[in-house]
């Protein structure tokens, strides 16, 4: 061995007892740590690859599945807004280009819309928003509605003339805090009677289209409703139902009862349906237009079918809600019995067969409209949004449908339907 090699070996040789033995060369410290270093590098590589894979997945776009719209909540098509045109020669608050008025109209965002039950469109763009009580005239050539007021109650009535495409406003009183309560069209559409309250309860007659007026009634006794039939105003006062002859201004009582809540004509204006009681329990009656043949509609008729509601017939002992709706034939009523505080039991009451068939628990309103034997329309307040708003609902009266919702018009209220 050369000198350097011997010196290197001698550095590790013991001084005495290991003398003469040959030792292997020493292992470098770096080589001793090499396996650990490789293991750490391997772990780092694995970790880096895992992070890259996770980051790639996190960048993937996650598309939320579209909710399936139930057939019972199918929205109407978006409204088509026609161009508004102004006729400077007439007194008006709004006007539109000539268009055929659909049988169904309603208020939305203060304007008047029309619908063919498949879509809806703007009919009248109002300068002052519409409030409520939208209705057709007797032959469907006019529309009328109460106009919104800065006071608590509406005090003006707007008349929309289809032929002239104009709207005119009736202000029956100049007194402050006037309330326009109700109105009724003459059979020939040439006059309209307006019930209002200022310092007293008054009924005034306005001619169309001049809007000249005539006072028919002025009294302190409260008047709730008016109807029109063949030259007579049928009005509901605190004392009961009365008839007012327009020519002689002679008033005669038809039904004397201080607990009458509401009244309405049958479809052919042959009968008066009215309720007696209060909002918690009422009886329903039918009478002729002269007040004769007054008949109580029995709460429990001869035949009762509770269908598959699972409810007891004893619910019928709770009495009716203070209104009902005629079906087009005039032989059947859509009635509601008191059931729960916010829910009534609704069914069809056949007046000829003295038979009641339950449909379903449902909250029926006096403002609802029976379109035909299979459809009901009514406005309800939508409380699921941040700001509660009106919605117009189409309910099914078809067998086993249980008044299910078929269509909804957001923002719609105060529907009116003209039956030809």
Secondary structure as a PSIPRED ss2 file (coil, helix, strand):
# PSIPRED VFORMAT (PSIPRED V4.0)

   1 X C   1.000  0.000  0.000
   2 X C   1.000  0.000  0.000
   3 X H   0.000  1.000  0.000
   4 X H   0.000  1.000  0.000
   5 X H   0.000  1.000  0.000
   6 X H   0.000  1.000  0.000
   7 X H   0.000  1.000  0.000
   8 X H   0.000  1.000  0.000
   9 X H   0.000  1.000  0.000
  10 X H   0.000  1.000  0.000
  11 X C   1.000  0.000  0.000
  12 X C   1.000  0.000  0.000
  13 X C   1.000  0.000  0.000
  14 X C   1.000  0.000  0.000
  15 X C   1.000  0.000  0.000
  16 X C   1.000  0.000  0.000
  17 X C   1.000  0.000  0.000
  18 X C   1.000  0.000  0.000
  19 X C   1.000  0.000  0.000
  20 X C   1.000  0.000  0.000
  21 X C   1.000  0.000  0.000
  22 X C   1.000  0.000  0.000
  23 X C   1.000  0.000  0.000
  24 X C   1.000  0.000  0.000
  25 X C   1.000  0.000  0.000
  26 X C   1.000  0.000  0.000
  27 X C   1.000  0.000  0.000
  28 X C   1.000  0.000  0.000
  29 X H   0.000  1.000  0.000
  30 X H   0.000  1.000  0.000
  31 X H   0.000  1.000  0.000
  32 X H   0.000  1.000  0.000
  33 X H   0.000  1.000  0.000
  34 X H   0.000  1.000  0.000
  35 X H   0.000  1.000  0.000
  36 X H   0.000  1.000  0.000
  37 X H   0.000  1.000  0.000
  38 X H   0.000  1.000  0.000
  39 X H   0.000  1.000  0.000
  40 X H   0.000  1.000  0.000
  41 X H   0.000  1.000  0.000
  42 X H   0.000  1.000  0.000
  43 X H   0.000  1.000  0.000
  44 X H   0.000  1.000  0.000
  45 X H   0.000  1.000  0.000
  46 X H   0.000  1.000  0.000
  47 X H   0.000  1.000  0.000
  48 X H   0.000  1.000  0.000
  49 X H   0.000  1.000  0.000
  50 X H   0.000  1.000  0.000
  51 X H   0.000  1.000  0.000
  52 X H   0.000  1.000  0.000
  53 X H   0.000  1.000  0.000
  54 X H   0.000  1.000  0.000
  55 X H   0.000  1.000  0.000
  56 X H   0.000  1.000  0.000
  57 X H   0.000  1.000  0.000
  58 X H   0.000  1.000  0.000
  59 X C   1.000  0.000  0.000
  60 X C   1.000  0.000  0.000
  61 X C   1.000  0.000  0.000
  62 X C   1.000  0.000  0.000
  63 X C   1.000  0.000  0.000
  64 X C   1.000  0.000  0.000
  65 X C   1.000  0.000  0.000
  66 X C   1.000  0.000  0.000
  67 X C   1.000  0.000  0.000
  68 X C   1.000  0.000  0.000
  69 X C   1.000  0.000  0.000
  70 X C   1.000  0.000  0.000
  71 X H   0.000  1.000  0.000
  72 X H   0.000  1.000  0.000
  73 X H   0.000  1.000  0.000
  74 X E   0.000  0.000  1.000
  75 X E   0.000  0.000  1.000
  76 X C   1.000  0.000  0.000
  77 X C   1.000  0.000  0.000
  78 X C   1.000  0.000  0.000
  79 X C   1.000  0.000  0.000
  80 X E   0.000  0.000  1.000
  81 X C   1.000  0.000  0.000
  82 X C   1.000  0.000  0.000
  83 X C   1.000  0.000  0.000
  84 X C   1.000  0.000  0.000
  85 X C   1.000  0.000  0.000
  86 X C   1.000  0.000  0.000
  87 X C   1.000  0.000  0.000
  88 X C   1.000  0.000  0.000
  89 X C   1.000  0.000  0.000
  90 X C   1.000  0.000  0.000
  91 X C   1.000  0.000  0.000
  92 X C   1.000  0.000  0.000
  93 X C   1.000  0.000  0.000
  94 X C   1.000  0.000  0.000
  95 X C   1.000  0.000  0.000
  96 X C   1.000  0.000  0.000
  97 X C   1.000  0.000  0.000
  98 X C   1.000  0.000  0.000
  99 X C   1.000  0.000  0.000
 100 X C   1.000  0.000  0.000
 101 X C   1.000  0.000  0.000
 102 X C   1.000  0.000  0.000
 103 X C   1.000  0.000  0.000
 104 X E   0.000  0.000  1.000
 105 X E   0.000  0.000  1.000
 106 X E   0.000  0.000  1.000
 107 X E   0.000  0.000  1.000
 108 X E   0.000  0.000  1.000
 109 X C   1.000  0.000  0.000
 110 X C   1.000  0.000  0.000
 111 X E   0.000  0.000  1.000
 112 X E   0.000  0.000  1.000
 113 X E   0.000  0.000  1.000
 114 X E   0.000  0.000  1.000
 115 X E   0.000  0.000  1.000
 116 X C   1.000  0.000  0.000
 117 X C   1.000  0.000  0.000
 118 X C   1.000  0.000  0.000
 119 X C   1.000  0.000  0.000
 120 X E   0.000  0.000  1.000
 121 X E   0.000  0.000  1.000
 122 X E   0.000  0.000  1.000
 123 X E   0.000  0.000  1.000
 124 X E   0.000  0.000  1.000
 125 X C   1.000  0.000  0.000
 126 X C   1.000  0.000  0.000
 127 X C   1.000  0.000  0.000
 128 X C   1.000  0.000  0.000
 129 X C   1.000  0.000  0.000
 130 X E   0.000  0.000  1.000
 131 X E   0.000  0.000  1.000
 132 X E   0.000  0.000  1.000
 133 X E   0.000  0.000  1.000
 134 X E   0.000  0.000  1.000
 135 X E   0.000  0.000  1.000
 136 X E   0.000  0.000  1.000
 137 X C   1.000  0.000  0.000
 138 X C   1.000  0.000  0.000
 139 X C   1.000  0.000  0.000
 140 X C   1.000  0.000  0.000
 141 X C   1.000  0.000  0.000
 142 X E   0.000  0.000  1.000
 143 X E   0.000  0.000  1.000
 144 X E   0.000  0.000  1.000
 145 X E   0.000  0.000  1.000
 146 X E   0.000  0.000  1.000
 147 X E   0.000  0.000  1.000
 148 X C   1.000  0.000  0.000
 149 X C   1.000  0.000  0.000
 150 X C   1.000  0.000  0.000
 151 X C   1.000  0.000  0.000
 152 X C   1.000  0.000  0.000
 153 X C   1.000  0.000  0.000
 154 X C   1.000  0.000  0.000
 155 X C   1.000  0.000  0.000
 156 X E   0.000  0.000  1.000
 157 X E   0.000  0.000  1.000
 158 X E   0.000  0.000  1.000
 159 X E   0.000  0.000  1.000
 160 X E   0.000  0.000  1.000
 161 X E   0.000  0.000  1.000
 162 X C   1.000  0.000  0.000
 163 X C   1.000  0.000  0.000
 164 X C   1.000  0.000  0.000
 165 X C   1.000  0.000  0.000
 166 X E   0.000  0.000  1.000
 167 X E   0.000  0.000  1.000
 168 X E   0.000  0.000  1.000
 169 X E   0.000  0.000  1.000
 170 X E   0.000  0.000  1.000
 171 X C   1.000  0.000  0.000
 172 X C   1.000  0.000  0.000
 173 X C   1.000  0.000  0.000
 174 X C   1.000  0.000  0.000
 175 X C   1.000  0.000  0.000
 176 X C   1.000  0.000  0.000
 177 X C   1.000  0.000  0.000
 178 X C   1.000  0.000  0.000
 179 X E   0.000  0.000  1.000
 180 X E   0.000  0.000  1.000
 181 X E   0.000  0.000  1.000
 182 X E   0.000  0.000  1.000
 183 X E   0.000  0.000  1.000
 184 X E   0.000  0.000  1.000
 185 X E   0.000  0.000  1.000
 186 X C   1.000  0.000  0.000
 187 X C   1.000  0.000  0.000
 188 X C   1.000  0.000  0.000
 189 X C   1.000  0.000  0.000
 190 X C   1.000  0.000  0.000
 191 X E   0.000  0.000  1.000
 192 X E   0.000  0.000  1.000
 193 X E   0.000  0.000  1.000
 194 X E   0.000  0.000  1.000
 195 X E   0.000  0.000  1.000
 196 X E   0.000  0.000  1.000
 197 X E   0.000  0.000  1.000
 198 X C   1.000  0.000  0.000
 199 X C   1.000  0.000  0.000
 200 X C   1.000  0.000  0.000
 201 X E   0.000  0.000  1.000
 202 X E   0.000  0.000  1.000
 203 X E   0.000  0.000  1.000
 204 X E   0.000  0.000  1.000
 205 X E   0.000  0.000  1.000
 206 X E   0.000  0.000  1.000
 207 X E   0.000  0.000  1.000
 208 X C   1.000  0.000  0.000
 209 X C   1.000  0.000  0.000
 210 X C   1.000  0.000  0.000
 211 X C   1.000  0.000  0.000
 212 X C   1.000  0.000  0.000
 213 X E   0.000  0.000  1.000
 214 X E   0.000  0.000  1.000
 215 X E   0.000  0.000  1.000
 216 X E   0.000  0.000  1.000
 217 X E   0.000  0.000  1.000
 218 X E   0.000  0.000  1.000
 219 X E   0.000  0.000  1.000
 220 X C   1.000  0.000  0.000
 221 X C   1.000  0.000  0.000
 222 X C   1.000  0.000  0.000
 223 X E   0.000  0.000  1.000
 224 X E   0.000  0.000  1.000
 225 X E   0.000  0.000  1.000
 226 X E   0.000  0.000  1.000
 227 X E   0.000  0.000  1.000
 228 X E   0.000  0.000  1.000
 229 X E   0.000  0.000  1.000
 230 X C   1.000  0.000  0.000
 231 X C   1.000  0.000  0.000
 232 X E   0.000  0.000  1.000
 233 X E   0.000  0.000  1.000
 234 X E   0.000  0.000  1.000
 235 X E   0.000  0.000  1.000
 236 X E   0.000  0.000  1.000
 237 X E   0.000  0.000  1.000
 238 X C   1.000  0.000  0.000
 239 X C   1.000  0.000  0.000
 240 X E   0.000  0.000  1.000
 241 X E   0.000  0.000  1.000
 242 X E   0.000  0.000  1.000
 243 X E   0.000  0.000  1.000
 244 X E   0.000  0.000  1.000
 245 X E   0.000  0.000  1.000
 246 X C   1.000  0.000  0.000
 247 X C   1.000  0.000  0.000
 248 X C   1.000  0.000  0.000
 249 X C   1.000  0.000  0.000
 250 X C   1.000  0.000  0.000
 251 X E   0.000  0.000  1.000
 252 X E   0.000  0.000  1.000
 253 X E   0.000  0.000  1.000
 254 X E   0.000  0.000  1.000
 255 X E   0.000  0.000  1.000
 256 X E   0.000  0.000  1.000
 257 X C   1.000  0.000  0.000
 258 X C   1.000  0.000  0.000
 259 X C   1.000  0.000  0.000
 260 X E   0.000  0.000  1.000
 261 X E   0.000  0.000  1.000
 262 X E   0.000  0.000  1.000
 263 X E   0.000  0.000  1.000
 264 X E   0.000  0.000  1.000
 265 X E   0.000  0.000  1.000
 266 X C   1.000  0.000  0.000
 267 X C   1.000  0.000  0.000
 268 X C   1.000  0.000  0.000
 269 X C   1.000  0.000  0.000
 270 X C   1.000  0.000  0.000
 271 X E   0.000  0.000  1.000
 272 X E   0.000  0.000  1.000
 273 X E   0.000  0.000  1.000
 274 X E   0.000  0.000  1.000
 275 X E   0.000  0.000  1.000
 276 X E   0.000  0.000  1.000
 277 X E   0.000  0.000  1.000
 278 X C   1.000  0.000  0.000
 279 X C   1.000  0.000  0.000
 280 X C   1.000  0.000  0.000
 281 X C   1.000  0.000  0.000
 282 X E   0.000  0.000  1.000
 283 X E   0.000  0.000  1.000
 284 X E   0.000  0.000  1.000
 285 X E   0.000  0.000  1.000
 286 X E   0.000  0.000  1.000
 287 X E   0.000  0.000  1.000
 288 X E   0.000  0.000  1.000
 289 X C   1.000  0.000  0.000
 290 X C   1.000  0.000  0.000
 291 X C   1.000  0.000  0.000
 292 X C   1.000  0.000  0.000
 293 X C   1.000  0.000  0.000
 294 X C   1.000  0.000  0.000
 295 X E   0.000  0.000  1.000
 296 X E   0.000  0.000  1.000
 297 X E   0.000  0.000  1.000
 298 X C   1.000  0.000  0.000
 299 X C   1.000  0.000  0.000
 300 X C   1.000  0.000  0.000
 301 X C   1.000  0.000  0.000
 302 X C   1.000  0.000  0.000
 303 X E   0.000  0.000  1.000
 304 X E   0.000  0.000  1.000
 305 X E   0.000  0.000  1.000
 306 X C   1.000  0.000  0.000
 307 X C   1.000  0.000  0.000
 308 X C   1.000  0.000  0.000
 309 X C   1.000  0.000  0.000
 310 X C   1.000  0.000  0.000
 311 X C   1.000  0.000  0.000
 312 X C   1.000  0.000  0.000
 313 X H   0.000  1.000  0.000
 314 X H   0.000  1.000  0.000
 315 X H   0.000  1.000  0.000
 316 X H   0.000  1.000  0.000
 317 X H   0.000  1.000  0.000
 318 X H   0.000  1.000  0.000
 319 X C   1.000  0.000  0.000
 320 X E   0.000  0.000  1.000
 321 X C   1.000  0.000  0.000
 322 X C   1.000  0.000  0.000
 323 X C   1.000  0.000  0.000
 324 X C   1.000  0.000  0.000
 325 X E   0.000  0.000  1.000
 326 X E   0.000  0.000  1.000
 327 X C   1.000  0.000  0.000
 328 X C   1.000  0.000  0.000
 329 X C   1.000  0.000  0.000
 330 X C   1.000  0.000  0.000
 331 X C   1.000  0.000  0.000
 332 X E   0.000  0.000  1.000
 333 X E   0.000  0.000  1.000
 334 X E   0.000  0.000  1.000
 335 X E   0.000  0.000  1.000
 336 X E   0.000  0.000  1.000
 337 X E   0.000  0.000  1.000
 338 X E   0.000  0.000  1.000
 339 X E   0.000  0.000  1.000
 340 X E   0.000  0.000  1.000
 341 X C   1.000  0.000  0.000
 342 X C   1.000  0.000  0.000
 343 X E   0.000  0.000  1.000
 344 X E   0.000  0.000  1.000
 345 X E   0.000  0.000  1.000
 346 X E   0.000  0.000  1.000
 347 X E   0.000  0.000  1.000
 348 X E   0.000  0.000  1.000
 349 X E   0.000  0.000  1.000
 350 X E   0.000  0.000  1.000
 351 X C   1.000  0.000  0.000
 352 X C   1.000  0.000  0.000
 353 X C   1.000  0.000  0.000
 354 X C   1.000  0.000  0.000
 355 X E   0.000  0.000  1.000
 356 X E   0.000  0.000  1.000
 357 X E   0.000  0.000  1.000
 358 X E   0.000  0.000  1.000
 359 X E   0.000  0.000  1.000
 360 X E   0.000  0.000  1.000
 361 X E   0.000  0.000  1.000
 362 X E   0.000  0.000  1.000
 363 X C   1.000  0.000  0.000
 364 X C   1.000  0.000  0.000
 365 X C   1.000  0.000  0.000
 366 X C   1.000  0.000  0.000
 367 X C   1.000  0.000  0.000
 368 X C   1.000  0.000  0.000
 369 X E   0.000  0.000  1.000
 370 X E   0.000  0.000  1.000
 371 X E   0.000  0.000  1.000
 372 X E   0.000  0.000  1.000
 373 X C   1.000  0.000  0.000
 374 X C   1.000  0.000  0.000
 375 X E   0.000  0.000  1.000
 376 X E   0.000  0.000  1.000
 377 X E   0.000  0.000  1.000
 378 X E   0.000  0.000  1.000
 379 X E   0.000  0.000  1.000
 380 X E   0.000  0.000  1.000
 381 X E   0.000  0.000  1.000
 382 X E   0.000  0.000  1.000
 383 X C   1.000  0.000  0.000
 384 X C   1.000  0.000  0.000
 385 X C   1.000  0.000  0.000
 386 X C   1.000  0.000  0.000
 387 X C   1.000  0.000  0.000
 388 X C   1.000  0.000  0.000
 389 X E   0.000  0.000  1.000
 390 X E   0.000  0.000  1.000
 391 X E   0.000  0.000  1.000
 392 X E   0.000  0.000  1.000
 393 X E   0.000  0.000  1.000
 394 X E   0.000  0.000  1.000
 395 X E   0.000  0.000  1.000
 396 X E   0.000  0.000  1.000
 397 X C   1.000  0.000  0.000
 398 X C   1.000  0.000  0.000
 399 X C   1.000  0.000  0.000
 400 X C   1.000  0.000  0.000
 401 X C   1.000  0.000  0.000
 402 X C   1.000  0.000  0.000
 403 X C   1.000  0.000  0.000
 404 X C   1.000  0.000  0.000
 405 X E   0.000  0.000  1.000
 406 X E   0.000  0.000  1.000
 407 X E   0.000  0.000  1.000
 408 X E   0.000  0.000  1.000
 409 X E   0.000  0.000  1.000
 410 X E   0.000  0.000  1.000
 411 X C   1.000  0.000  0.000
 412 X E   0.000  0.000  1.000
 413 X E   0.000  0.000  1.000
 414 X E   0.000  0.000  1.000
 415 X E   0.000  0.000  1.000
 416 X E   0.000  0.000  1.000
 417 X E   0.000  0.000  1.000
 418 X C   1.000  0.000  0.000
 419 X C   1.000  0.000  0.000
 420 X C   1.000  0.000  0.000
